[in-house]
C-alpha cells in the first residue's frame, strides 16, 4: 500500500501526462478546423505551439516514468517543433500561414 503522499504524487503525474497528451492531440483538431475553414490543407502556427508544449509536458511525464522510448520520441520531436517555429519566424510567415506545399511541386 502506498502512503497518501505517494498516491497524490502519482495522481498528479497522471494528470500531467494526460494534459500533455490532450494538448498534443489538440494540435490535430486545430489543424483540421483551420484546413476545413480554408478548404485547403493548412498548418497554422498554433499547431507547432501545441506540438511543442504538449510534447514537453509529455516529455516531463516520460522522464518521471523513466521510459527511454517515450523520452527519445518526445525529445527529438521537441527539437523538430522548435526548428519549425524558428523557420516560420525567420521568414515572417507567422502572420499569414499558408497552405502546406505539395511534395515535388515547384514553389
N, CA, C and O of each residue as an XYZ file, in Angstrom:
428
protein
N       0.839     -1.184      0.000
C       0.000      0.000      0.000
C       0.883      1.245      0.000
O       1.843      1.337      0.765
N       0.548      2.200     -0.865
C       1.309      3.438     -0.955
C       0.840      4.435      0.100
O      -0.354      4.524      0.385
N       1.771      5.179      0.676
C       1.351      6.270      1.575
C       0.536      7.300      0.789
O       0.676      7.412     -0.429
N      -0.307      8.043      1.489
C      -1.161      9.031      0.826
C      -0.378     10.024     -0.017
O      -0.835     10.404     -1.095
N       0.790     10.453      0.447
C       1.586     11.420     -0.311
C       2.079     10.811     -1.624
O       2.126     11.502     -2.642
N       2.444      9.538     -1.617
C       2.881      8.872     -2.845
C       1.714      8.740     -3.817
O       1.878      8.936     -5.021
N       0.535      8.408     -3.294
C      -0.655      8.273     -4.119
C      -0.987      9.610     -4.784
O      -1.333      9.649     -5.964
N      -0.882     10.690     -4.037
C      -1.160     12.022     -4.573
C      -0.168     12.396     -5.661
O      -0.551     12.990     -6.669
N       1.094     12.059     -5.474
C       2.115     12.358     -6.479
C       1.834     11.575     -7.753
O       1.962     12.115     -8.852
N       1.456     10.313     -7.619
C       1.132      9.502     -8.795
C      -0.053     10.075     -9.557
O      -0.038     10.125    -10.787
N      -1.072     10.506     -8.836
C      -2.245     11.107     -9.484
C      -1.860     12.405    -10.177
O      -2.311     12.676    -11.290
N      -1.031     13.204     -9.528
C      -0.567     14.449    -10.136
C       0.173     14.163    -11.443
O      -0.087     14.823    -12.449
N       1.083     13.197    -11.447
C       1.833     12.869    -12.654
C       0.946     12.282    -13.740
O       1.174     12.533    -14.924
N      -0.050     11.513    -13.362
C      -1.003     11.025    -14.360
C      -1.756     12.194    -14.989
O      -1.972     12.217    -16.201
N      -2.153     13.160    -14.169
C      -2.837     14.342    -14.695
C      -1.923     15.116    -15.639
O      -2.367     15.581    -16.688
N      -0.656     15.255    -15.275
C       0.313     15.934    -16.143
C       0.445     15.186    -17.459
O       0.440     15.800    -18.526
N       0.563     13.868    -17.391
C       0.669     13.055    -18.602
C      -0.536     13.215    -19.515
O      -0.388     13.374    -20.726
N      -1.737     13.171    -18.928
C      -2.948     13.343    -19.731
C      -3.068     14.759    -20.286
O      -3.550     14.940    -21.404
N      -2.642     15.758    -19.533
C      -2.643     17.135    -20.030
C      -1.747     17.247    -21.266
O      -2.146     17.817    -22.281
N      -0.542     16.703    -21.169
C       0.380     16.736    -22.312
C      -0.205     16.041    -23.531
O      -0.126     16.557    -24.646
N      -0.790     14.868    -23.315
C      -1.389     14.130    -24.425
C      -2.587     14.885    -24.993
O      -2.805     14.881    -26.205
N      -3.359     15.527    -24.132
C      -4.507     16.306    -24.596
C      -4.095     17.475    -25.476
O      -4.690     17.717    -26.527
N      -3.070     18.199    -25.035
C      -2.567     19.311    -25.844
C      -1.986     18.800    -27.157
O      -2.194     19.394    -28.215
N      -1.260     17.699    -27.076
C      -0.648     17.112    -28.267
C      -1.730     16.685    -29.257
O      -1.582     16.901    -30.460
N      -2.806     16.088    -28.774
C      -3.927     15.708    -29.634
C      -4.635     16.944    -30.179
O      -5.072     16.953    -31.330
N      -4.749     17.984    -29.358
C      -5.433     19.197    -29.763
C      -4.845     19.852    -30.995
O      -5.539     20.566    -31.719
N      -3.576     19.614    -31.233
C      -2.936     20.209    -32.421
C      -3.595     19.713    -33.698
O      -3.721     20.464    -34.665
N      -4.017     18.448    -33.707
C      -4.668     17.907    -34.900
C      -6.050     18.510    -35.081
O      -6.476     18.745    -36.212
N      -6.754     18.762    -33.993
C      -8.062     19.411    -34.093
C      -7.924     20.820    -34.666
O      -8.703     21.227    -35.527
N      -6.925     21.562    -34.181
C      -6.684     22.920    -34.681
C      -6.373     22.878    -36.172
O      -6.924     23.659    -36.948
N      -5.502     21.977    -36.565
C      -5.110     21.861    -37.971
C      -6.319     21.500    -38.831
O      -6.495     22.054    -39.917
N      -7.130     20.599    -38.365
C      -8.304     20.161    -39.112
C      -9.304     21.305    -39.278
O      -9.807     21.536    -40.377
N      -9.590     22.018    -38.193
C     -10.555     23.115    -38.245
C     -10.080     24.217    -39.191
O     -10.858     24.707    -40.009
N      -8.816     24.607    -39.086
C      -8.276     25.656    -39.958
C      -8.319     25.212    -41.417
O      -8.693     25.995    -42.290
N      -7.944     23.976    -41.687
C      -7.964     23.467    -43.063
C      -9.380     23.423    -43.624
O      -9.598     23.771    -44.784
N     -10.341     23.001    -42.811
C     -11.732     22.957    -43.276
C     -12.250     24.359    -43.577
O     -12.954     24.558    -44.567
N     -11.918     25.310    -42.752
C     -12.384     26.692    -42.973
C     -11.796     27.284    -44.248
O     -12.458     28.056    -44.942
N     -10.549     26.923    -44.557
C      -9.888     27.456    -45.749
C     -10.096     26.562    -46.975
O      -9.734     26.940    -48.090
N     -10.674     25.386    -46.769
C     -10.904     24.410    -47.841
C      -9.594     24.009    -48.532
O      -9.572     23.717    -49.727
N      -8.515     24.002    -47.760
C      -7.214     23.528    -48.243
C      -6.367     23.168    -47.033
O      -6.617     23.638    -45.924
N      -5.380     22.343    -47.255
C      -4.550     21.897    -46.146
C      -3.723     23.068    -45.615
O      -2.970     23.698    -46.358
N      -3.873     23.346    -44.331
C      -3.136     24.429    -43.667
C      -2.461     23.890    -42.421
O      -2.968     22.975    -41.773
N      -1.318     24.461    -42.092
C      -0.595     24.108    -40.878
C      -0.431     25.398    -40.078
O       0.586     26.080    -40.206
N      -1.422     25.739    -39.258
C      -1.356     27.002    -38.520
C      -0.245     26.969    -37.470
O       0.163     25.902    -37.010
N       0.228     28.138    -37.106
C       1.308     28.231    -36.124
C       0.889     27.625    -34.788
O       1.731     27.117    -34.048
N      -0.407     27.674    -34.473
C      -0.890     27.066    -33.228
C      -0.589     25.570    -33.196
O      -0.391     25.003    -32.121
N      -0.554     24.928    -34.359
C      -0.210     23.508    -34.435
C       1.167     23.265    -33.840
O       1.361     22.324    -33.069
N       2.129     24.118    -34.201
C       3.505     23.935    -33.729
C       3.637     24.266    -32.247
O       4.391     23.607    -31.530
N       2.913     25.278    -31.782
C       2.958     25.596    -30.351
C       2.319     24.484    -29.516
O       2.853     24.105    -28.474
N       1.182     23.963    -29.969
C       0.556     22.857    -29.240
C       1.453     21.614    -29.269
O       1.538     20.876    -28.287
N       2.117     21.396    -30.402
C       3.056     20.278    -30.506
C       4.182     20.426    -29.499
O       4.528     19.477    -28.795
N       4.748     21.617    -29.434
C       5.883     21.862    -28.539
C       5.468     21.761    -27.068
O       6.097     21.038    -26.295
N       4.425     22.473    -26.687
C       4.005     22.480    -25.287
C       3.512     21.091    -24.867
O       3.901     20.581    -23.816
N       2.664     20.491    -25.686
C       2.184     19.144    -25.379
C       3.313     18.134    -25.328
O       3.340     17.258    -24.462
N       4.254     18.262    -26.269
C       5.397     17.358    -26.292
C       6.307     17.521    -25.090
O       6.796     16.531    -24.546
N       6.542     18.759    -24.664
C       7.402     18.988    -23.499
C       6.752     18.495    -22.202
O       7.425     17.948    -21.329
N       5.447     18.696    -22.089
C       4.755     18.191    -20.908
C       4.781     16.665    -20.897
O       5.009     16.046    -19.858
N       4.548     16.072    -22.052
C       4.603     14.615    -22.151
C       6.023     14.113    -21.914
O       6.214     13.042    -21.337
N       7.010     14.872    -22.351
C       8.413     14.514    -22.088
C       8.694     14.502    -20.587
O       9.357     13.595    -20.085
N       8.195     15.499    -19.878
C       8.377     15.538    -18.420
C       7.763     14.295    -17.778
O       8.354     13.699    -16.878
N       6.587     13.912    -18.240
C       5.938     12.710    -17.732
C       6.786     11.468    -18.043
O       6.957     10.601    -17.186
N       7.306     11.388    -19.255
C       8.133     10.239    -19.651
C       9.411     10.161    -18.815
O       9.854      9.073    -18.448
N      10.000     11.320    -18.517
C      11.195     11.342    -17.671
C      10.842     10.853    -16.266
O      11.584     10.071    -15.670
N       9.721     11.310    -15.748
C       9.289     10.845    -14.438
C       9.104      9.323    -14.437
O       9.472      8.647    -13.476
N       8.539      8.799    -15.508
C       8.303      7.360    -15.624
C       9.564      6.586    -16.022
O       9.582      5.356    -15.985
N      10.600      7.308    -16.397
C      11.875      6.702    -16.825
C      11.678      5.757    -18.010
O      12.183      4.634    -18.028
N      10.936      6.242    -18.987
C      10.636      5.460    -20.186
C      11.524      5.949    -21.329
O      11.229      6.983    -21.930
N      12.614      5.226    -21.646
C      13.569      5.711    -22.640
C      12.987      5.838    -24.050
O      13.404      6.716    -24.807
N      12.052      4.997    -24.408
C      11.452      5.082    -25.743
C      10.638      6.365    -25.871
O      10.767      7.097    -26.853
N       9.814      6.628    -24.890
C       8.976      7.822    -24.856
C       9.843      9.083    -24.746
O       9.554     10.094    -25.387
N      10.885      9.022    -23.950
C      11.804     10.157    -23.792
C      12.456     10.498    -25.120
O      12.499     11.664    -25.513
N      12.964      9.489    -25.812
C      13.624      9.726    -27.101
C      12.648     10.321    -28.116
O      12.973     11.290    -28.802
N      11.462      9.742    -28.207
C      10.482     10.229    -29.176
C      10.056     11.663    -28.922
O      10.020     12.476    -29.846
N       9.732     11.977    -27.673
C       9.283     13.330    -27.351
C      10.437     14.334    -27.378
O      10.246     15.490    -27.755
N      11.629     13.895    -26.981
C      12.791     14.786    -27.005
C      13.165     15.197    -28.422
O      13.417     16.373    -28.687
N      13.200     14.232    -29.328
C      13.517     14.541    -30.727
C      12.405     15.366    -31.348
O      12.662     16.302    -32.104
N      11.156     15.011    -31.021
C      10.028     15.781    -31.546
C      10.101     17.243    -31.144
O       9.813     18.121    -31.957
N      10.483     17.520    -29.903
C      10.581     18.905    -29.428
C      11.582     19.698    -30.265
O      11.354     20.872    -30.559
N      12.678     19.065    -30.645
C      13.667     19.743    -31.497
C      13.062     20.103    -32.854
O      13.312     21.186    -33.382
N      12.277     19.204    -33.406
C      11.627     19.454    -34.694
C      10.636     20.611    -34.582
O      10.581     21.471    -35.461
N       9.857     20.633    -33.505
C       8.865     21.706    -33.340
C       9.548     23.060    -33.159
O       9.104     24.062    -33.720
N      10.608     23.087    -32.389
C      11.362     24.335    -32.198
C      11.936     24.805    -33.523
O      11.865     25.991    -33.846
N      12.502     23.886    -34.290
C      13.096     24.255    -35.583
C      12.032     24.798    -36.533
O      12.281     25.775    -37.239
N      10.861     24.185    -36.560
C       9.796     24.690    -37.416
C       9.365     26.086    -37.003
O       9.131     26.939    -37.859
N       9.255     26.332    -35.705
C       8.907     27.680    -35.239
C       9.991     28.684    -35.606
O       9.685     29.817    -35.978
N      11.244     28.284    -35.507
C      12.346     29.170    -35.913
C      12.235     29.518    -37.395
O      12.394     30.680    -37.767
N      11.969     28.544    -38.233
C      11.836     28.784    -39.669
C      10.650     29.680    -39.982
O      10.739     30.560    -40.838
N       9.547     29.460    -39.295
C       8.356     30.282    -39.508
C       8.656     31.739    -39.161
O       8.313     32.639    -39.927
N       9.287     31.976    -38.025
C       9.566     33.349    -37.622
C      10.662     33.983    -38.463
O      10.644     35.191    -38.698
N      11.604     33.187    -38.914
C      12.673     33.715    -39.765
C      12.110     34.258    -41.069
O      12.541     35.314    -41.533
N      11.163     33.562    -41.662
C      10.607     34.005    -42.943
C       9.424     34.954    -42.780
O       8.859     35.425    -43.768
N       9.050     35.233    -41.535
C       7.975     36.181    -41.278
C       6.600     35.653    -41.626
O       5.650     36.430    -41.720
N       6.469     34.341    -41.821
C       5.179     33.787    -42.225
C       4.270     33.495    -41.048
O       3.199     32.914    -41.225
N       4.680     33.891    -39.837
C       3.825     33.670    -38.672
C       2.582     34.550    -38.712
O       1.616     34.303    -37.990
N       2.610     35.568    -39.550
C       1.445     36.440    -39.636
C       0.416     35.903    -40.621
O      -0.782     36.127    -40.449
N       0.872     35.198    -41.650
C      -0.020     34.680    -42.685
C       0.358     33.245    -43.022
O       1.041     33.006    -44.018
N      -0.079     32.276    -42.198
C       0.275     30.894    -42.501
C      -0.351     30.462    -43.813
O      -1.543     30.671    -44.040
N       0.442     29.866    -44.662
C      -0.044     29.455    -45.966
C      -0.354     27.981    -46.017
O      -0.232     27.267    -45.022
N      -0.758     27.533    -47.198
C      -1.061     26.119    -47.349
C       0.208     25.286    -47.236
O       1.315     25.779    -47.450
N       0.028     24.035    -46.901
C       1.151     23.113    -46.848
C       1.539     22.785    -48.276
O       0.704     22.295    -49.037
N       2.815     23.048    -48.674
C       3.205     22.777    -50.057
C       3.171     21.280    -50.361
O       3.451     20.445    -49.501
N       2.820     20.969    -51.610
C       2.825     19.578    -52.039
C       4.247     19.143    -52.348
O       5.073     19.947    -52.781
N       4.524     17.873    -52.125
C       5.852     17.329    -52.400
C       6.057     17.276    -53.907
O       5.189     16.811    -54.645
N       7.204     17.754    -54.354
C       7.556     17.693    -55.774
C       6.944     18.795    -56.614
O       7.171     18.841    -57.823
N       6.196     19.657    -56.023
C       5.559     20.757    -56.745
C       6.427     22.003    -56.625
O       6.774     22.387    -55.508
N       6.790     22.650    -57.732
C       7.636     23.856    -57.622
C       6.914     24.964    -56.873
O       5.694     25.105    -56.965
N       7.678     25.737    -56.139
C       7.101     26.797    -55.314
C       7.218     28.132    -55.967
O       6.780     29.135    -55.404
